[in-house]
Amino acid sequence: MVAFNLGAAVLFASALGRGAQAAIVRGVNLGGWLVTEPWMTPSLFKATDTEDEWHLCNELGKDKCRETLEDHWSTFYTRDDLVAIKRAGLTSVRIPLGYWAVDLLDYEPYVSGQYPYLVRAVQWANDLGLHVFLDIHGAPGSQNGWEETGLVGPVDFTANQTNADRTIKVLRNLTEEFSKDHYGGVVTNIELLNEPLLSMDDLKLFYTPAAQVVNVTGINVTIHDGFYNPHSWANYDPNDESITANTTGNTEYDQDKRTWFRKLFEAQNAAFTPYGAGQSSIGWYFWSWKLEYDIDAWSYRRGLSDGYIPSNISDPSTYEFPIKDNGCIDTDHAYQAKATATFSTYSASATSDGSESSSGSGSGSSSDSGSGGDSSSASTTDSSSSSSTSTPGSGAASFSGKNNALSGLVYLAVAPLAFFSFFL
């Protein structure tokens, strides 16, 4: 998947397996929610001055951490947000999840309780006609050592086989749960591992058995390229290695920046939207719908408010730049953003077709099952168990990519990870 900012790592998502999506994907991430990140929700971390969810919970203790995060899970994303996402013409949401939502060991300081909120969000998406893309954002031992995995420090995912086994256990749980009939096939993709910093051999060693777990259903397998160049993945498919999978400061008062953001957004939207037969890209995901302070370039709803994202991405009449026959925008088109922009929270009063209004505040009660099925049917445990455990390390690894210019788009071939994600 690829980021909106040009300096961020480019990823590719390969839709391998049955039930591949036919429609163009225009998606957004529900980031900073079920996996927290200090830069996205700094108020959660202010009292402890910690840099990841592992150390946040370790500092607060289980009870206080659960109380803190339950409040966050129940309020940060509500049905109103998904209604607003639908109204903006987006078609899919990507929901990051940490392994500890499903498989939490006693010695680990994390708390669980995310699963009912995940179930409810999937049900809301089904009600509203949105697709859902799930991804393993944090794996045991950490697959990249960054805060988004829940644990900053060494990359210990490959330190022992147990970490891979536990991750596959989580993938099996998600696959079995969200392939159930009452979800209506709304979950179209599961990404095996987000942004791994592993050797190519280690990646393939994990991807092959992990893909086999997901691919027994109609849910698509999605893989991250691990920051390797596209040619590195030629002739690779975790299900059949004979098959080739090719990858092809705020802005209100900065008119020039908003002008450039608009051009960049529409250029990437055009690039990752197929305009002819036989093209591999089928769409993208943007990171993220919102942040606590809605930092420009990372917040889709801020882009809508500030005018550098079209008001309805599914309606080409809202685009500013004409698209030429070759699928690229007309860069000669004269455009300048308005002189100033005033940020206001994007309204969720109606969907893009005006047919759906928000109902309920999305209070986050885990007993609220929604119309897609009873949340009590969702199991957060797996019958199998591992006989050994890993010991995560500590450290101060950092990822500077989040400070780069327009970070929202990850294509589905994720962004910095604003993302445009593209499926192959």
C-alpha positions as CSV (number, residue, x, y, z in Angstrom):
1,M,0.0,0.0,0.0
2,V,1.3,3.5,-0.6
3,A,1.4,6.7,1.2
4,F,0.1,10.1,0.2
5,N,3.4,11.5,0.9
6,L,6.1,10.9,-1.6
7,G,8.8,10.3,1.1
8,A,7.0,7.5,2.7
9,A,7.5,3.8,2.0
10,V,5.5,2.3,-0.8
11,L,3.7,-0.9,-0.1
12,F,1.8,-3.1,-2.3
13,A,-1.3,-5.1,-1.5
14,S,-1.9,-8.2,-3.6
15,A,-5.4,-9.6,-3.6
16,L,-4.7,-13.3,-3.8
17,G,-7.3,-15.9,-3.5
18,R,-11.0,-16.0,-4.1
19,G,-13.6,-13.3,-4.1
20,A,-11.3,-10.5,-5.5
21,Q,-13.0,-7.2,-5.4
22,A,-14.3,-6.0,-8.8
23,A,-15.2,-2.5,-7.8
24,I,-12.7,0.4,-7.5
25,V,-11.5,0.9,-4.0
26,R,-11.6,4.3,-2.5
27,G,-10.9,3.7,1.2
28,V,-9.8,5.3,4.4
29,N,-8.1,4.0,7.6
30,L,-9.7,4.0,11.0
31,G,-6.2,4.7,12.4
32,G,-5.3,5.5,16.0
33,W,-8.3,3.6,17.3
34,L,-8.0,-0.1,18.2
35,V,-4.2,0.3,18.1
36,T,-3.1,3.6,19.6
37,E,-0.2,5.8,18.5
38,P,1.0,8.8,20.5
39,W,1.3,11.1,17.5
40,M,-2.4,10.4,16.6
41,T,-4.0,10.6,20.0
42,P,-1.4,12.4,22.3
43,S,-3.9,13.0,25.1
44,L,-3.9,9.2,25.9
45,F,-0.2,9.2,26.5
46,K,0.3,12.7,28.1
47,A,0.1,11.5,31.7
48,T,2.7,8.7,31.3
49,D,5.0,10.2,28.6
50,T,5.2,6.8,27.1
51,E,5.8,6.0,23.4
52,D,3.6,3.0,22.7
53,E,0.6,1.0,24.0
54,W,2.8,-1.7,25.7
55,H,4.4,0.9,27.9
56,L,1.3,2.9,28.3
57,C,-0.5,-0.1,29.9
58,N,2.6,-1.1,31.8
59,E,2.7,2.4,33.4
60,L,-1.0,2.7,34.1
61,G,-1.6,-0.9,35.2
62,K,-4.3,-3.2,33.7
63,D,-7.4,-1.7,35.4
64,K,-6.6,1.9,34.6
65,C,-5.4,1.1,31.1
66,R,-8.6,-0.8,30.4
67,E,-10.7,2.1,31.7
68,T,-8.7,4.6,29.6
69,L,-8.8,2.6,26.4
70,E,-12.5,1.6,26.8
71,D,-13.4,5.2,26.9
72,H,-11.2,5.8,23.8
73,W,-12.6,2.8,21.8
74,S,-16.2,3.8,22.6
75,T,-15.8,7.5,21.5
76,F,-13.0,8.0,19.0
77,Y,-14.8,6.3,16.1
78,T,-18.6,6.1,16.1
79,R,-21.3,5.4,13.6
80,D,-21.4,9.0,12.8
81,D,-17.8,8.7,11.4
82,L,-18.8,5.9,9.1
83,V,-21.8,7.8,7.9
84,A,-19.5,10.8,7.1
85,I,-17.1,8.4,5.4
86,K,-19.9,7.1,3.2
87,R,-21.1,10.6,2.5
88,A,-17.6,11.5,1.3
89,G,-18.0,8.9,-1.5
90,L,-15.5,6.5,0.1
91,T,-16.2,2.8,-0.4
92,S,-14.1,1.0,2.2
93,V,-12.5,1.3,5.6
94,R,-9.3,-0.3,6.7
95,I,-9.2,-1.2,10.4
96,P,-5.8,-1.8,12.1
97,L,-5.7,-4.4,14.9
98,G,-3.1,-5.6,17.4
99,Y,-2.6,-9.2,18.1
100,W,-3.4,-8.7,21.8
101,A,-7.1,-8.0,20.9
102,V,-7.3,-11.8,20.3
103,D,-4.3,-13.5,21.9
104,L,-3.1,-11.9,25.1
105,L,-0.7,-13.6,27.5
106,D,-0.7,-13.0,31.2
107,Y,2.8,-11.4,31.2
108,E,1.9,-8.9,28.5
109,P,0.7,-5.5,29.9
110,Y,-1.8,-4.9,27.1
111,V,-5.5,-5.1,27.8
112,S,-8.1,-6.6,25.5
113,G,-11.7,-5.5,24.8
114,Q,-11.3,-4.2,21.3
115,Y,-13.1,-7.0,19.6
116,P,-16.7,-6.0,20.3
117,Y,-15.9,-2.6,18.9
118,L,-14.4,-4.2,15.8
119,V,-17.5,-6.3,15.4
120,R,-19.8,-3.3,15.8
121,A,-17.8,-1.3,13.2
122,V,-18.0,-4.1,10.7
123,Q,-21.8,-4.3,11.3
124,W,-22.1,-0.5,10.8
125,A,-20.1,-0.8,7.6
126,N,-22.4,-3.5,6.4
127,D,-25.4,-1.4,7.2
128,L,-24.0,1.6,5.3
129,G,-22.7,-0.3,2.3
130,L,-19.0,0.1,3.0
131,H,-16.4,-2.7,2.6
132,V,-14.0,-3.5,5.4
133,F,-10.2,-4.3,5.2
134,L,-8.7,-5.7,8.3
135,D,-4.9,-5.7,9.0
136,I,-2.5,-7.1,11.6
137,H,-0.9,-3.8,12.7
138,G,0.9,-5.2,15.6
139,A,2.4,-8.7,15.8
140,P,4.1,-10.4,18.8
141,G,7.7,-9.3,19.2
142,S,6.9,-6.4,16.8
143,Q,7.4,-6.7,13.0
144,N,9.1,-3.3,12.6
145,G,9.9,-1.9,16.1
146,W,7.6,1.2,15.5
147,E,4.9,2.5,17.8
148,E,2.2,1.4,15.4
149,T,2.9,-2.2,16.4
150,G,2.3,-1.4,20.0
151,L,5.9,-1.8,21.0
152,V,8.8,0.4,20.1
153,G,12.2,-1.4,20.1
154,P,13.9,-4.3,18.4
155,V,12.3,-6.2,15.7
156,D,11.8,-9.5,17.5
157,F,9.0,-11.0,15.4
158,T,11.4,-13.7,14.0
159,A,13.1,-14.3,17.4
160,N,11.1,-17.5,17.8
161,Q,8.4,-19.5,16.0
162,T,5.9,-18.7,18.6
163,N,5.5,-15.2,17.4
164,A,4.5,-16.3,13.9
165,D,2.3,-19.1,15.3
166,R,0.4,-16.6,17.5
167,T,-0.1,-14.2,14.6
168,I,-1.5,-17.0,12.4
169,K,-3.8,-17.9,15.3
170,V,-5.1,-14.3,15.2
171,L,-5.5,-14.5,11.4
172,R,-7.5,-17.7,11.8
173,N,-9.8,-16.1,14.4
174,L,-10.5,-13.1,12.2
175,T,-11.0,-15.2,9.1
176,E,-13.4,-17.6,10.9
177,E,-15.4,-14.8,12.5
178,F,-15.8,-12.4,9.6
179,S,-16.5,-15.0,7.0
180,K,-19.8,-15.9,8.8
181,D,-22.9,-15.3,6.8
182,H,-24.4,-12.7,9.1
183,Y,-21.6,-10.2,8.1
184,G,-22.8,-10.3,4.5
185,G,-19.3,-10.6,3.1
186,V,-18.5,-7.0,4.1
187,V,-14.9,-8.0,5.1
188,T,-13.2,-8.3,1.7
189,N,-9.5,-8.3,2.7
190,I,-7.2,-9.3,5.5
191,E,-3.6,-8.1,5.5
192,L,-1.3,-10.6,7.0
193,L,1.2,-8.1,8.4
194,N,1.5,-4.4,8.3
195,E,4.9,-2.8,7.3
196,P,7.2,-5.6,8.2
197,L,10.9,-5.0,8.4
198,L,12.0,-8.5,7.8
199,S,14.2,-10.3,5.3
200,M,12.6,-11.5,2.1
201,D,13.1,-15.1,3.2
202,D,11.5,-14.5,6.6
203,L,8.6,-12.7,5.0
204,K,7.9,-15.6,2.6
205,L,8.3,-18.1,5.4
206,F,5.5,-16.4,7.2
207,Y,3.3,-15.4,4.3
208,T,2.9,-18.9,2.9
209,P,1.2,-20.6,6.0
210,A,-0.6,-17.3,6.9
211,A,-2.2,-17.0,3.5
212,Q,-3.4,-20.6,3.6
213,V,-5.3,-19.8,6.8
214,V,-7.1,-16.8,5.3
215,N,-7.5,-18.2,1.8
216,V,-9.9,-21.0,2.8
217,T,-12.8,-18.5,2.7
218,G,-13.9,-15.8,0.2
219,I,-11.8,-13.2,2.0
220,N,-8.9,-11.9,0.0
221,V,-5.4,-12.3,1.2
222,T,-3.4,-9.0,1.2
223,I,0.3,-8.8,1.7
224,H,2.7,-5.9,2.3
225,D,5.8,-5.7,0.2
226,G,8.1,-5.2,3.2
227,F,9.6,-2.1,1.5
228,Y,11.2,-4.3,-1.2
229,N,11.2,-3.1,-4.8
230,P,8.4,-4.4,-7.0
231,H,10.7,-6.6,-9.0
232,S,11.6,-8.5,-5.8
233,W,8.1,-9.9,-5.8
234,A,8.0,-11.2,-9.4
235,N,6.7,-14.7,-9.6
236,Y,5.6,-14.7,-6.0
237,D,2.2,-15.8,-4.7
238,P,2.0,-17.4,-1.2
239,N,-0.7,-19.8,-2.6
240,D,1.1,-20.7,-5.8
241,E,4.7,-19.6,-6.4
242,S,4.3,-20.2,-10.1
243,I,2.0,-17.2,-10.3
244,T,3.4,-13.7,-10.8
245,A,2.2,-10.9,-8.6
246,N,3.6,-7.6,-10.1
247,T,3.3,-4.2,-8.4
248,T,3.0,-1.7,-10.8
249,G,1.9,22.8,10.0
250,N,-1.7,23.1,9.1
251,T,-2.9,24.4,5.7
252,E,-5.7,26.9,6.5
253,Y,-3.6,29.9,5.7
254,D,-1.2,28.4,3.2
255,Q,-2.8,28.7,-0.2
256,D,0.1,27.3,-2.2
257,K,0.3,24.2,0.0
258,R,-3.4,23.5,-0.4
259,T,-3.2,24.1,-4.1
260,W,-0.3,21.5,-4.3
261,F,-2.1,19.1,-2.0
262,R,-5.2,19.1,-4.3
263,K,-3.1,18.5,-7.3
264,L,-1.2,15.7,-5.6
265,F,-4.3,14.0,-4.3
266,E,-6.1,14.1,-7.6
267,A,-2.9,12.9,-9.4
268,Q,-2.7,9.8,-7.1
269,N,-6.4,9.2,-7.3
270,A,-6.1,9.1,-11.1
271,A,-2.9,7.0,-11.0
272,F,-4.5,4.3,-8.8
273,T,-7.9,4.2,-10.6
274,P,-7.9,1.9,-13.6
275,Y,-8.9,3.6,-16.9
276,G,-8.6,0.6,-19.2
277,A,-8.6,-3.2,-19.3
278,G,-5.9,-5.2,-17.8
279,Q,-4.6,-2.7,-15.2
280,S,-3.6,-4.0,-11.9
281,S,-4.5,-1.1,-9.6
282,I,-8.0,-1.1,-8.4
283,G,-8.0,1.7,-5.8
284,W,-6.5,3.0,-2.6
285,Y,-6.8,3.7,1.1
286,F,-6.0,6.9,2.9
287,W,-4.4,7.1,6.3
288,S,-6.4,8.2,8.2
289,W,-10.0,9.4,8.4
290,K,-9.1,11.6,11.4
291,L,-6.6,12.3,14.2
292,E,-7.1,13.8,17.6
293,Y,-5.8,17.2,16.3
294,D,-6.5,16.5,12.6
295,I,-3.0,17.2,11.3
296,D,-3.1,18.2,7.7
297,A,-2.1,15.6,5.1
298,W,-2.9,12.8,7.6
299,S,-6.6,13.6,8.1
300,Y,-9.0,12.9,5.3
301,R,-11.8,14.9,6.9
302,R,-9.5,17.9,7.3
303,G,-8.7,17.6,3.6
304,L,-12.4,17.7,2.9
305,S,-12.9,20.7,5.1
306,D,-9.8,22.6,3.8
307,G,-10.7,21.8,0.2
308,Y,-7.7,19.8,-1.0
309,I,-9.7,16.6,-1.2
310,P,-12.8,16.5,-3.5
311,S,-16.1,16.6,-1.6
312,N,-17.3,13.3,-3.0
313,I,-14.5,11.1,-4.3
314,S,-16.9,8.8,-6.1
315,D,-18.3,11.6,-8.1
316,P,-15.8,12.8,-10.8
317,S,-17.8,16.0,-11.2
318,T,-16.3,17.2,-7.9
319,Y,-12.7,16.8,-9.2
320,E,-10.8,19.9,-10.1
321,F,-8.3,18.5,-12.6
322,P,-9.5,16.9,-15.9
323,I,-8.3,13.4,-16.5
324,K,-6.6,12.7,-19.9
325,D,-7.0,9.7,-22.1
326,N,-3.9,8.1,-20.6
327,G,-5.4,8.2,-17.1
328,C,-3.2,11.0,-15.8
329,I,-4.5,14.4,-14.7
330,D,-4.1,17.4,-16.9
331,T,-1.3,19.3,-15.1
332,D,-1.7,22.3,-17.4
333,H,-5.1,22.9,-15.9
334,A,-5.1,26.3,-14.1
335,Y,-6.1,25.9,-10.5
336,Q,-5.5,27.8,-7.3
337,A,-7.0,27.0,-3.9
338,K,-9.1,29.7,-2.2
339,A,-7.2,32.2,-0.1
340,T,-8.0,30.8,3.3
341,A,-9.8,27.7,4.7
342,T,-11.4,27.3,8.1
343,F,-11.3,23.8,9.5
344,S,-14.6,22.4,10.7
345,T,-15.5,18.8,11.5
346,Y,-17.0,17.1,8.5
347,S,-20.7,16.6,8.9
348,A,-22.2,13.2,9.0
349,S,-25.8,14.4,8.4
350,A,-26.2,12.4,5.2
351,T,-24.4,9.9,3.0
352,S,-23.2,10.8,-0.5
353,D,-26.7,10.1,-1.9
354,G,-28.5,11.8,0.9
355,S,-30.3,8.6,1.9
356,E,-28.7,7.8,5.2
357,S,-28.6,10.0,8.3
358,S,-26.7,9.3,11.4
359,S,-28.5,7.4,14.1
360,G,-27.2,7.1,17.6
361,S,-24.0,8.5,19.1
362,G,-22.0,5.4,18.9
363,S,-21.6,5.1,22.6
364,G,-19.3,2.1,22.2
365,S,-21.1,-0.3,24.5
366,S,-19.9,-3.8,23.8
367,S,-23.4,-5.1,24.2
368,D,-24.6,-3.2,21.2
369,S,-24.6,-5.8,18.4
370,G,-26.0,-3.6,15.6
371,S,-28.1,-5.2,12.9
372,G,-25.4,-7.3,11.4
373,G,-25.5,-9.9,14.1
374,D,-25.0,-10.4,17.7
375,S,-21.6,-9.3,18.9
376,S,-21.7,-12.1,21.5
377,S,-21.0,-14.5,18.6
378,A,-17.6,-13.1,18.1
379,S,-14.9,-15.0,19.8
380,T,-11.7,-13.4,20.7
381,T,-9.9,-16.6,21.6
382,D,-8.6,-19.5,19.7
383,S,-8.7,-23.1,20.8
384,S,-5.1,-23.7,20.1
385,S,-2.3,-22.4,22.3
386,S,1.4,-22.0,22.1
387,S,3.7,-23.7,24.4
388,S,6.4,-21.0,24.5
389,T,6.5,-17.3,24.7
390,S,8.7,-14.5,23.4
391,T,10.2,-11.7,25.4
392,P,9.7,-8.3,23.6
393,G,12.7,-6.0,23.8
394,S,12.8,-2.3,24.6
395,G,14.4,0.5,22.8
396,A,13.8,3.8,21.1
397,A,13.4,3.2,17.4
398,S,11.8,6.0,15.6
399,F,10.0,6.5,12.3
400,S,10.5,9.9,10.8
401,G,8.3,9.3,7.8
402,K,5.2,10.6,9.6
403,N,6.7,14.1,9.4
404,N,6.8,14.1,5.6
405,A,4.7,16.2,3.3
406,L,1.2,14.8,2.2
407,S,1.1,11.6,4.2
408,G,-2.3,10.3,3.7
409,L,-2.6,8.1,0.7
410,V,-1.6,4.5,0.6
411,Y,-2.4,2.7,-2.6
412,L,-3.6,-0.8,-2.8
413,A,-0.4,-1.6,-4.0
414,V,-0.4,2.1,2.5
415,A,0.7,5.4,3.2
416,P,2.8,7.1,5.7
417,L,1.2,6.4,5.5
418,A,-1.7,8.2,4.3
419,F,-2.6,5.8,2.0
420,F,-3.4,4.7,-1.3
421,S,-3.4,1.0,-1.4
422,F,-3.8,-0.9,-4.6
423,F,-4.7,-4.5,-5.2
424,L,-2.9,-6.5,-7.8
